[in-house]
Amino acid sequence: MSQTTQHIKPEPTIEVPKVILYTGRFLQFISTSLAAKFAQRLFITPLKHKIPKREFHMNEQTVQTRLEIPEIFKTVVVYRYGKSDKKILLAHGWCGRGTQLVKIADHFLNLGYEIISFDAPAHGKAPGSKTSMPEFIESIHEINKQFGPFEFAVGHSLGGMALLNAVREGFKVKRLVTIGAADVITDIIQHFTRTLTLKDEVGVQMKANFDQLFGRDINYGSAHNAAKSVYIPTLIVHDENDADVPVSCAHAIYNELSDGSIYITQNLGHRRILGNKEVIEKIEKFLLK
């Protein structure tokens, strides 16, 4: 099923500062290994953005708590929005924040749910400068211990990937929604290095570095691999015109789910999709089925 929106301008893309491009190319000229280490540091360092006005009310009306994640020795900030025995967990994506899914939060708050969201390590108000998807996953598990159980979970982009992996590892919800989730980690790295105008060999070296760091093939965490072990009803939402994550990722994830549904939109991009009324209504219909 798809939804079409006409005459919408494409979302702006983030420009890489020239000093970063020039530094990467210079290091690449000297050594692929040096360029890979430089790109790797950038890859695990999210940008922190100011909270936009549309999220102010959620920021002001939530109870916010700093929560230590003992498995990774990191701290997250947990947002509690409303009060109810029925809880939904929201997980933002890379460079996101706990209030980013505000339209979805508001919608389900009005339906009587308590919304729990969080600033992942090195995101939003959480301390630190570097993080990775395994730390998102560990944060979800600890939040579930301290604030769960949850009826449902909704994740955007990396948050969707992390939720799929968390469910594979035992995080229990009745239904799951991912929005704009990426898939193969190697592909994400390759897209990143190409954005930096670096050779593909740099991405290959980065992948090898991460394999060594985490002690296994990082593609184990790819969304379609996690989806093979996700048996709850799961809705995959993605925009056909997503410039950050290709829609092919949605189909790859959906194809591995044992109880999956897919909803493809048009002209909403990677972030605008989070506030679209039809998308939110589709999510409600799926979760409350």
N, C-alpha and C positions, 0 to 999 in steps of 0.2 A: 504494500500500500504506500502511496506517495502523496505528498502535499506540495503544492506549487504556490510560490509567492512571486508576483511580477514586479519588475522595475525597482529592484533593490540593489543598491550599490554594493560592490564586493567589500568584504572586511579588509581593513588596512593590514599590510604585512609588516613585520618588524624588520627594520633595516639594521644590518650588522655594522657597527662602527668600523670605519676604514682602518683605524689603528689595529684592530683585532685581525682584520683580513690580512693586512701587511705583515703583522707579526707571525701569523700562521704560515704564510707563504715563505717568509724568510727562514723560519725553523724547518720547514719542509725541504727547502733547498739544502740545508745543512744535514738534516737527518730525519727520516720518517719517524723514528722512535721519539725524537724530541717534539716533533709536530703532534704526534699522537698523545703525548703526555700533556701538552698545552691544550689540545682540543678536549681531552678527557676532563681536565679541570673545569673548563667552560661547560661541558656537558652535564656535570653534576652540580652546577651553581645556578640556581634559579634566580630570575629577576623578581624583585618585590615591587608591586605596583600600588599606588594609592587607592584607597577605597573610593569608588565613584559614588556620586550622590544617590543613585538608585538603591544603594545598599546601606545607606546611613541608618535607616530605621531598624534594620535587622541588627546592625552593629550595636545600636543603642539599647535595644529591647532584649538582647540575649544576656544570659548569665555566662560569663566567660571564666574558664578555669585552666590553669597551667597543669598539664599532666605529664609526669615522667614516664618514659617508655623504657623500662629496665633492660630489655633485650638489646637495645641499640644505644643506650646511654644518651638519649636525646629527649627533648621536651616538645610537646605540641600544645596548642591552645584549643580547648574544646568549647564550643558554643551550644548552649541549651536554649532552645526557642520554644516557649510554651511549656505546658505541663500536662502530661497524659500518660496512661499506662500503655498507649499505643505509640510506638516510636519508629521513626525512620532515620536511617543514617545517610548523610550526604557526603560524598568525597569529591573534592575539587581536583583539577588537573595540574600539570606543571605550570609554575608561575601563577597559580590561582590562590584562593584564600577561602576561609570558611563561610563568607557571605556571598560568594560568587553565584551560587545557585539560589539566589534570593527569591526569584519568581516561583520556583518550584517549592521552596520552603513556605512562602506565604500561602500558596494554594493549599498545601496539606495542613498547615496550621489552622486554616479556616475550616478544614474538614475534621478537626478535633485531634490531630496528631501532635506529638511532641517531636520537634526536629532537633537532631544532634548533628552538628557538623564540626569541622576542625581545620585549623591551620596546620598543615603537615610540617615536619621538620624543615627549617630554613625557609618557610613560607609565611606570609602574613606577619603576625605578631610573634610567631615562634622564633626562638633564638637560633643562631647558627647561619652558615652560608652555603653548606653543601649537603646534599642528600641524594637519594636514589629510590627506585621503586620498592626494593626490599624494606626500606624504612617506612614507606607508605603502608605496606602490608602489615608490618609489626605494629604500627600505630593503630590500624583497624582492629587487630586482635586485642590490644590493651584497652582501647575505647569500649570494645564489646564487653570486656570483663568488668569495667568500672561503671559503664552507663547503659549497658544492654539489659535484657535481650531486645533485639530489633525485629519488627515484623518485615520491614522492607529495607532495601538499600538502593541508592541511585548514585552513579559515579560518572563524572565527565572526564574524557580523555585519559590521562594516566590514572586518574581515580577509578575509572571503569576497569582498566587493566588490573589495578591493584585489588579491586573487589572480586574479580573473577579468580585471581590467585588466592585471595583470602578464603573464598568459598571452597576452593579445592583443598585448602589446608584445614577446613573444619569450621569456618565462620558460618553460622546458621541464620538464614533468613527465609521467609516463605517465598518471596519473589525478588528478582533483581533486575535493574535497568542500567544499561550503559549508554552513554551519549558521546558520540565522536571518539570512541576508543581506538587507539592504535593497536597494532598487532605484533609483527615480527620485530624483535629488538634490533637485530642486525640491520633491518631496513631503516629503523629510526636513526641509528648511528650513521648509516650511509647518507641519509637525507641531511643530517646535521653537518657532516664533513663537507658535503657538496655545497651547502649553504655558506660555509666558510671558504668556499672555492679551493678546497684541498683535494688531493688525489684520493681515489678509493683505497689505495694501499694504507693510507692513514687510518681509515675506518677499520680495516682488517686488523691493524695493530692495536687499535683501541679495543676491539672486541676481544682479542687475545689477552690484553691487560685486565679487562673486566672478568673474563673467565678465570684467570689466576686469582684475582682479588676475592671473588665469591666462591671459588672452589668447585665450579661446575659450569657447563655451557649456559650462558645467560639466556639463550633462546628457550630454555626451559620455562622462563617466565612469559614468553610470548602469549598473547591473549588466546589465540586459537588452541594452543597446547593446554592452557588452563581450562578452556571451555569443554575439553573432552571429559573432564572430571566434575563438571557442574551439571547437576541433575534436577535442579529446581527450575520452575518457569522463569525464563529470562527474555527480556525485550532488548533488542539491539536497535538503537536510534542513531541515524547518521545522515548527514547532508550530502547530496550528490555533488555539490559544489564546494565541499570542504577543501580549502587550499592548504591546510596544515596536515590533515590525515586523510589519505585517499579512501573513497567509499569502498574500495575493494577489501579493506580491512574488516568492514562490517559483515560483508558476505563470507569472508574466511572464518570469522568467529561464529556466525550463525550456522554455518555448515557443520560445525563440530559440536553444537549443542544438542542434547537429547530432547529438550523441551523448549525450543527457542521460537521467538517471533522476531520479525524485522520490520522496521518502519523507516523508509527512506524519504527525506524531504528534499526540497530544491531551493536554492538561493538563500539559504539561512547561514551558511558558513559554519565555522567551528565554534564560535562563541554566541552569536546572536540566536542560535537554536535554543539556548537555555531559557530564553524569555518568551519564546513563541507560544501563543495561546493554544493553538491546535496541538502542538507537541505535548504541552502539559496536560491537556485533556486526554490525549492518547495514553500518556503515562498513568493518569488516574484510572482510566478504563481498564488498563492492563492490571494494575496493582490491586484494584478493588473488585476484580472479576469474581 
